Amino acid sequence: MNILDQIIATKYKEVAERKELYPVKLLEKSLYFETPCISLERYLLRPDKSGIIAEIKRKSPSKGDINPYVSVERTSISYMQAGASALSVLTDGPYFGGKNEDLLTARKFNYCPILRKDFTVDEYQIVEAKSIGADAILLIAAALEPARLKELAAFARSFGLEVLLEVHNLEELQQTLCEEVTVVGVNNRNLKDFVTDVNTSLELANHIPGGITKVSESGISKPETLVTLRKAGYNGFLIGETFMQNSRPGQSAAAFIKEYKQLLAQQEVSA
């Protein structure tokens, strides 16, 4: 099995266990269950923000430990102070070192959209996402049959959660795009071998229909890349490792966003 297949197989087992430990009726009693979601799409399009979805990620299958002892409270607050549009919080434990408590912590200290970054394969996880304060979930085209993905997207929307549809190629985009999806993320990292190439986003840009908010994910390490992606029509940029490799991710994000805004200003002057 490739890495993605391994993760998905593990996820099905994990979900079955969690259903036993934390029944849906218990999740529905959460403080956040009736709280309206904050729109990820709207925040990505705000002109006073950077469009960056800043990610909290302790480790990954390809890189191993990245920042295993990160303070979610301090990092999430500093990300937003730096000018990020939204937060992404990894909640997968075995492969990414995350947990639901990380998202709960980020929710407690921030009023902004929070994407629950996990491998969603079951409706239970969507109920769980709502119960821990998420505003959006990730649905990965490579991990789900198209019909199943559309079912999960509709279920998520019924709870007010937005869906970030993650695709890697044109075939996945064409097979899974549906009316419940208003945000499409193009992952520049191949989840089968974890090689990254930002050209993946540039090649798919014109194939994503108008009215859909475009997000480029993974492999973004330079502010100049954001300028190129924005020219191609992207309003969102999911960045994790570039910030998390620093002992103070928030400071790294602040410097990155400052340089990016300077580049945009220079571009406007020259235009």
BELTAVEN-V320253 format. One record per residue. N is the residue number from 0. PSI is psi in whole degrees, 0 to 359 (NA if undefined). Layout:
# BELTAVEN-V320253
N	PSI
N	PSI
This chain:
# BELTAVEN-V320253
0	144
1	177
2	316
3	316
4	320
5	315
6	315
7	319
8	317
9	322
10	320
11	318
12	317
13	316
14	319
15	320
16	318
17	327
18	324
19	319
20	321
21	82
22	157
23	320
24	328
25	318
26	323
27	346
28	0
29	148
30	326
31	355
32	326
33	3
34	130
35	143
36	151
37	132
38	117
39	315
40	314
41	319
42	326
43	333
44	356
45	127
46	339
47	359
48	174
49	342
50	358
51	129
52	105
53	129
54	143
55	113
56	120
57	322
58	173
59	159
60	329
61	327
62	347
63	211
64	133
65	308
66	72
67	338
68	25
69	142
70	112
71	320
72	304
73	317
74	317
75	318
76	316
77	328
78	313
79	324
80	331
81	342
82	13
83	152
84	331
85	171
86	146
87	129
88	120
89	127
90	2
91	129
92	303
93	322
94	338
95	0
96	17
97	176
98	160
99	327
100	332
101	316
102	321
103	320
104	313
105	322
106	321
107	326
108	2
109	137
110	96
111	166
112	138
113	122
114	126
115	111
116	107
117	181
118	91
119	122
120	356
121	148
122	328
123	319
124	332
125	317
126	318
127	316
128	316
129	323
130	338
131	6
132	13
133	153
134	340
135	154
136	162
137	132
138	122
139	118
140	324
141	346
142	353
143	147
144	144
145	316
146	321
147	318
148	318
149	324
150	314
151	324
152	316
153	321
154	317
155	317
156	331
157	341
158	4
159	0
160	138
161	160
162	127
163	106
164	121
165	124
166	162
167	346
168	173
169	321
170	314
171	318
172	311
173	327
174	334
175	345
176	132
177	171
178	338
179	348
180	120
181	353
182	123
183	128
184	127
185	114
186	118
187	353
188	124
189	116
190	354
191	327
192	356
193	22
194	138
195	145
196	110
197	340
198	339
199	316
200	317
201	323
202	329
203	347
204	311
205	351
206	348
207	125
208	151
209	149
210	348
211	131
212	126
213	135
214	131
215	131
216	138
217	148
218	15
219	114
220	351
221	139
222	329
223	327
224	323
225	321
226	316
227	316
228	322
229	321
230	328
231	357
232	8
233	135
234	346
235	149
236	113
237	118
238	126
239	291
240	323
241	321
242	318
243	340
244	345
245	145
246	337
247	86
248	324
249	320
250	321
251	317
252	319
253	315
254	319
255	312
256	322
257	314
258	320
259	316
260	326
261	320
262	319
263	319
264	316
265	321
266	318
267	321
268	315
269	334
270	NA
